[in-house]
């Protein structure tokens, strides 16, 4: 906690500080009104599209699909296009097509999952072409089947291409953009980066991660005293007809038809040229998602069920319009009326639950497994679950600290077992899960708590740090879910609790990879919950995602806050109690303190700059640990 000098208790100083706060509040309100007004105006009259004829644009995945279309359209605008793809033949075809139309293009073969290749390729581009001023991270893959059928290789490859490659290109190209004080970074998220979809759990995790990376990086550069002129655009396309979506289905093909690659590319380039921070394809999806995020979760689910759009598993035999209700006017009217009635009920229920929370389930007969149980929040949760009568399985890589937690629980006459496991090692997790099943029983509550938080600017983060952040904070969730979820499904009872963070709600300075990892956890939990909700067996598995503010466990090494009474560091015991209470009451989302979740939801209704103003006013975060 920051030190306060004695002058802070002086009445004159307190009065002066109060005047400053009031002035800042007034400035915040005035600026917010202006930003909202400008936002409404720009919904009707878009900002002018800037000329890109003098730019050098680098596009990953330029050999096919949307990447190829982007390359061709940028070239037609007079831009010098750098095509990057792992497939030399198709990449060269794109370059040849551009040159055949009189455009200027260069091709480079590169495996975007290999950081050294990316670094070397970017050096060649600088020497042979010039400084890249527009980076478009487009390359991506999309395995489409249930989480329990996804292999380790598939999950790792999805994250290597869809997420980690972004870091390697940004770290390679951003320094030159900053040096010339001009640059634009465009990333392809997805509609699956706004909401969770069945059969796309890892993919949703990656596309949520991309959102977090962009929000955090734009905030990091905004906080830079040099105020570099770097712009950011995140794109959320619906299904694009590039072959990536192999088995799409939709109830209303006229309303939600697949987007043509040409149309998607044109929309992306238009958003970049106009300096839009976010853009969805089609445009209304972004507004629709913002609207539904302010309503109870089940209202959004009902609307999704009405639209009935998504992807079939690519491991099953294709069945035309599988799961899609036939388009019939009478049935449609009945479905809409039923949906509206449920909307009213769920909305009223949510207001009621604000006053009267659901009853807390007993955990007396549960087996709770907690990762990172040797210290901090994990230890506190282990002790508190044991006090409630649960059998606690403590998992940690630190044998001494883990054994101490187990011993403390047993001294208090609780029931606990300890297992040493490196959660980044999938095979160790599988073997530990077999041991737990044999020696303790079926885990019914899984708490994915282990995490790390390197705290310094992205350009100072090493490859090892970034990879380790995702290995512990994200990939471990997959290995643990794949190991313990089958037992829960067999028992038809289970709870999965995952630690996200306030950094999983908004981007924060000095925490770009960490924010990406915590946004990813949101996407994984939303998608997996949706996957099981649509499972024909209707399994009784509940999900709780937790968004703590800074907890005083030592993870936040150099916190700062303008209003320590309003936004103080949370005590680990308090955080643990709130998490357990949320799990026992079956809450889908829990923030600590509670108001952060509501505040984030409300602020998201307004233009992003309003959220930026609020963060500036609160002035809370972490300093670089370097």
N, C-alpha and C positions, 0 to 999 in steps of 0.2 A: 504493500500500500504506500502511495506517495507520502513523503513527510510533509507536515504542515507547520509553518513557523508560527510563533506566538502572535504575530501581527494579525493573523486570521481571526482572532478573538476580539480585536479592537472594534468597538461599535462604528467608528468612522470608516474603517476599512470594510466592515461588513456592509454598511450602507452604500459605499462606493461600488462594491462588487454587485450588490443587488441592482443598482442603476445600470451597470454594464450588462447584466443578464437581461433586464427588461428591454434595454436598447437592442440587444441581439435577438430577442424574441420578436420585437417589432420588425427588424430587418428581415428575419426569417419569414414572417407572415407576408410582408410586402413582396419579397422575392418569389415566394411560393405562388402568390396570386399572379404575378407576372409570368412565371413559368407555365402555370396551368393555362392562362389565357393564350400564351404563345403556342402551347401544345394543341389547344383546340383550333387555333387559326391554321396551324400547319397540317392538321388533319384534312383541311379543305384546300389550303394552298401550300403545297410541298415546298421545301427549300429548293433553290435552283440546283440543277445537276452541274457539277464542275467538269471542266475539260480534263481528260486523262491522256491526251495525245503525247504529253511529255513524260509520262510515267513508265516505269519498268514494273510489270506485275509478275509475280511468281505464283504459279498455280500447282498445287500437288494433286496427283491423280488426274493429270491432264490428258492421259491417253485414251480415255473413254468417258461415256456418260456425261454428267453435268460438268466435269472438269474440262472435257473437250469443247463443250458448248461455250463455257466461259472463255476459254482461250480464243476461240474463233470470233466471239462477239467483242472481246477486248481489242483484238487485232483490227477489227473493222472500225474501231474508234481511234485508231492510230497509235495505240499503246504498244510498246515493245513487250512481247510475251515470253516468259521463261517457263517452259513446260517441264514438269518434273513427274516422273512415274517410274515404278519398278519394272514395268514392261517396256523394254527398249523399242520393240517393233511398233506397238500402238502409239507410243509417245512420238516416235519419228513420223508416223502418219499424220498426227495433229500438226506437227511443225511443217511438214510438206504442204498440207492443206492451207495453212496460213500463208506460207510463201507463195503458193500457187495463186492466191488472191491479191498478191502484192503487199502482204503484211510482213512484219518483222518478228521473227520468232527464233528461239534457241531451245534445244532439247538437252536435258540431262537425266541420265538414268540413276536412280537412287532408291535404296530401300529406306523408307522413312522411319522404320523401327530401329535403325542402326544409327545411334547418335553421331559416331565418328564419320560415317558416310555423309550424314546431313551437314556436319561442320565442313568437311572437305568439299562437298558440292557447293555450298554457299561461298566458300573462298574462290572456287573456280568461276562462279557466276559474277562475283565482284570484279575479278580480274578480266574476264572475257566480255562481260555485258555492261556492268556498272552497278550502282547501288540500287537495290530493290526498294521501291517506295510503296508498293501495294503487295501485301502477302495474303494469299487466300489458302487457308488450310481446309482443303476439300476432301482429301483422301479418307476413305472410310469403308468398313465392312459391317455386315449385319447378319450374324447367325440367328436363325429364327426357329427356336424350339424351347421347350421348357427348361428351367434352370437345372433341374436334376438330370437332364439329358445333355447338358453342355459339358464338353470336356475341358480339362485344364488348359490345353493348348488353344482351344477356341476362345476361352475367356481372356487369357493372357494376350493373344493376338488382337482381340477386339480393343483392349485397352492400349496396347502398344501403338496401334495405327490411329485409333480414334481420339486418343488423349495424349499419350507421352510424346508422340511426334510433334504435337503443337509446341511443347516446351522446347524441343531441340531446334525447331525453325525459328521460334521467337528469340531464343537466346543467341542464335547465329545472326539474325538480321536486324533485330531491334537496336543494337548499339549504333549501327550506321544511320538508322532512321533518326535516332536521337541526336547524333552528331550533325546531321544536315537539317535537323529541326523540321522534319517533314516525313510523314508516313501514315499508313492506314493498314490495320490488321482486320481481316474478315475471316470469321470462322463459321463452319457449317455445324450447327446443332441440328435439331429436328423437332417435329411435333412431339417425338418421344423424349425430348429434353424439357418439355412442359408438363407432360402427364405420363403416368406409367401405363405400359401395354403388356398384355400377356405374351409369352414366347420371346420377349425382348428384354429380359431382366438385365443382363450385362450391357446390352446396347443402350438401354435407358440410363444406366449408371454412367456410361461414357458421355452421353449427350447432356445430362445434367451437369457433369463435371466440366464440360466445355463452357457452360453458362457461368459457373463459379470462377473458372480461370479468367474469363474475359472481364467479369465484374471486378475481380480483385486486382487484375493488372491495370485496368483503367483507373481504379482508385489509387493504386500505387503511383502511377505516373502523374495523376492529378495532384498528389501530395508532394511531388518532387518540386523543390524550390525553383528549379530551372524552367518549370512549366513547359515541357516539350510539346510540340504541336503534332501529337500522335492521336489518330482517331481509331475507334473500334466499332465494329459492326458484327452482331451475332444474328445468324439467320436460322429460322425455324421452318423448314419446308414440310409440307404434308408429303404423302407418298409420291415420289417422282418415278416416272416410267423409264428407268435406266437398266432394269434387270435386277437391281438390288432387292426390290420388293417382289419376291418370287410368287407368292400366292395371296394376293390381296383380295379382300371381300368388302363389300359395302352395301347397305340397304338402299341407299339413295345415290346411285352412280352419277346422276346429273348434278347433284349438289356437291358430292365429294368425289369427283372423278380424279384419277391419277393425273398429276401435273406433268406436262410435257417438258423434257429437258431444256428445250429452247426457251420456253416461257419462264422456267425456274432461273435459268442463267440470266435472262433479261432483267428479272426482278431483283436478283442479287446485285448485279452491276448498277442498277438504278439506285438501290439502297446505299451502296458504297459511294456512288458519285454525289448523292444528296446528303451524305454524312449522317444517316440514320443510325441510332445506337442499336436498335432491334428491328427486325422485320420478319413477318411470317408469310408463308406462301401457301394458300391465299391469305390476303391481308387480314381478314376478319378473325382468323384463328387466335391471334395475339390478344385482341379485345375480348373474345369469347372466353379464353382461358383466364384472363384477369377478372372477368365478371364472376365466373364460377368459383374462383379461389376465395371469393368473399361470401360464399354460401356454404352450408354444411356439405361435407364430403359426399354423402349419399345422394344429394341433389345432382352433383356432377356425374355420379355413377349412373343414376337414372337417365340422364340425358345421353350419356355414352351408350347405354343399353338401347335407347330409342334409335340412335344413329346406326348402331351395330356395324361398326367399321373396324378393320384391323387386318391381321395377317394370320393365315393358317400355318401350322408347323411345317417346316420343310423336311421333316423326317417321316411324315405320314402321307398316305395316299391322298392326292388332291381330290376334293369333292366340291363341285360347283356350288358357290354361295353357301358353304358350310356354316351353319349357325345363323344364317341371315333369314329374317322373316320376309316372306314375299310381300312385295309392294301392293297393298290393297287399301283403297280409300277408307273403307269401313273399319278395317283392323287398325289403320293408322290413326283414325279419329279416336277410337277406343284407347289406343296406347297413349296418345297425347293427353286425354282426359285423366287416365290413370296416373300418368307421370305428374300432372299438375296437382292432383290430390295428394300424392306422396310428397311432392315438393313442399306443400303447405304443412303437412304433418311433420316432415323432417326439420323444417325451419322452426316451427313451434317447439318441437322437442329440443332442438339445440338451445333455444332461449331458456327453456325450463332447466336444461342441464347446466347452464351457466350459474343457476341459483342452487339447484339440487343435483350434485354430481352423482353418477352411478355408484351403486354400492361396491365396496372393495371386496374382491374375492379373497378367500382364504388361500394361503400357500402352504398350509401345514403338510399336505401330502405331496408337494411338488419337489422335484429335483431341479435345482437351479445351477446352471453352469455360467461362470463369470470369467471372462478373459481379463488379464491385467489385474488379477485379484490380490497381488502382492503389495499394492500401495495405492494411495490416492482414493479416487472414487470407487475403484474396484474393490478395495479392501473394506471401505465403509459399507458398500452394498452387501458384501459377503457377510459382514457382522450383523447387519440389520435383517437380512433375509433369515439368517440363523435364529435370531431372536424371535422371528415370527413363526418358527417351527419348520422351516424348509430345510431339506438336505442340500448342502451347498458344495458344489464342485469348483474348487479354486484352480484356475489355470494361469500360469505365468512362466516366463522364461527365466526369471530369477528364483532359483530354488530356495534360497535362504528366506527371502521376504515372503514367498508363497507359503512356506512351511510355518512361518510366524503367524500368518493369518489363520491357517488351519488350527494351529495350537491355541490361539486366542479363542477361537470359536469353541473348541473342545473344553477349554478351561471354564467357559461360560455354559457348559453342558449342552452345547449345540452339536449338530451332526455335520461333519465336514470331511472332505477328501481333497488331497492335493495332487496335481499332476504338472510335471514340467514339460512345457511344449513351446516351440518356436512357431508362432502363428503365421509366419511367412512361409513355412514349410508345409505344403499340402499333405505330404506323406505322413509327417509327424502328427498332423491333426487327425488324419484317418485312423492311424494306429492308436492315438489317445482315445478317440471316440469308441473304438472297439473295447479298450480297457475299461472305460467308464461304463459302457453297457454291461459288461460282464461283472464288474466289481460293485457298481452302485445301482444301475438300472437305467431306464429310459429317461433322458433329459426332457423335461416338460417346459422349462423356461430357459431360453438361451439369451444371455446378455453380452452382446458384442461391444466391449468397452475399451479394449486395448487401443492405444493411439499415440502418435508422436506429433510434434509441432515445431519443425525448424522455422525460425522467425527472422527472416531477412529478405531483402529484395530478390526478385526472381533471377536477375542477372548475376547474383552472387550465390545462388543455390547450385550445388554440384549435382551431377547425374546421380551419384549414389544417394544423396539426400532425397531427391525427387522420387527415385524408384522406391526407396525404403518407405517414404511417406505413403505411397500408394499400396505397397505390399502389406503394411500393417493396418492402415486406415481403411482400405477398400478390399483388396484381394482376400485378406483373411476372412472377411465376411462370407465370401463365396464358399471357401473351403469348409468353414464351420456350418454354414447352411446346408451344404450338400451332405455333410456328415451327420447332422442331427435332425434335419427336417423329415427324412423318411420315417424315423422312429415316432415322431409326433403324428405324422399322417396315419401310421399304423394304429396308433393309440387313439386317433381322432381327438387329440387335445394338445395344445401347445401355445406358447407365447414367445415371440421373438422381439427382443428389445435391441435397438441399435443406437449408438451414440453418434449423432451428427454434432452440430454446434451452431452458435449464432453466426459462425463463419460459413454455415451451410444455408443461411437465409440471405446473407448479403456479402458482397466482396469487401475484404479488408486489406489495408496496407501491410506489407511485409509477410503476407500469408497466402501467396498465390497458389502454390501446390496444395497447401493445407485446405484452402477454400475449395479447390477443385475436388479434393478427396471427400470433403464433407457434403458438398452438393451431390456427389456421386452416391453417397449413402442414402440421401433422400430419394434419388431415382431408383435405386435398387429396391428399397422398401416399398415404394409406390407400385412399382411394376410387379414385384412378387406378390403383394397383397391382391392386386388385380388378377394375376394369373391364378391364384388359388380361389378367388371369389368366383371366377368363371369355370372352375373345375367342376365337372359333373358330380363328383362325390360330395361337394360342399363341405370340405374339411373344416373342423372347428379350430382353426389356427388364427390367433390374433397378433397384430403388429403394433408396436409403439416406437416411434422415432423421437429421439430426445434432442433438444436444441439448448444446451446450457450456455449461459454467458461465461465469462472467465471464472474458473473455479480455482481456488487457492490450493493447488496440489503441487506447485512447482513447475508445471507445464508452461504457464504464462510467466516468463522470467522477468520481463520489464514492462508491466502494465502501466498505462496512464489513463486518467479519467478526470474530467472537469467537475463532475458532480458525484463524489465518492459516496454520499449518502443515498443517492438515487440509484447509482450503478456500481455498488461496491463489489469486490471480489466475493464470490459465493463460497461459503464453507463447504468442504466435501461432504460432511455429515448431512447438511441441509440438501445438497444436490442429490445424494443417495436416497434420502427420504422422499423427495419429490419424484424421483424416477420410479421407485418401488410403488408409490401411491398411484402414479399414472398407469403402470403395468397392471396393478391389481384392479383398477377401475376400467381397464380396457380402453384407455384413451389412445387415439391414433397418433396424435402429436402432443408433445409436452415441451414447453420452453421453461427455462429457469433463469430469471423469474417469469411468472405466467404471462405478464403483459407484453413481453417481447414478440410473441407469436401474433397477437392481435395487432400490435403496432406495425409489424412487418406487412401483414395482410392489408391493412388500411393504406399504408404508404405506397404499396405496389399499385394501387388504383391510380395514383398520380404519376406524372412524368418522372423518369428516373432522377432528374436533377433535383426534385423535391426531396427524395431520399438522401441525396448527396448533401443538401443544405442541412437536413436534420442531423446527419453524421457530423458535419462541421460544428453544429451547435452543441451537440453532446460531447464531442471531442474525446472519444473513448477508444482505446486500442492498445496495441503493443509496439514497443520500440524494437528496432533491430537488435538481435542478440550478438551481433558482430561489432 
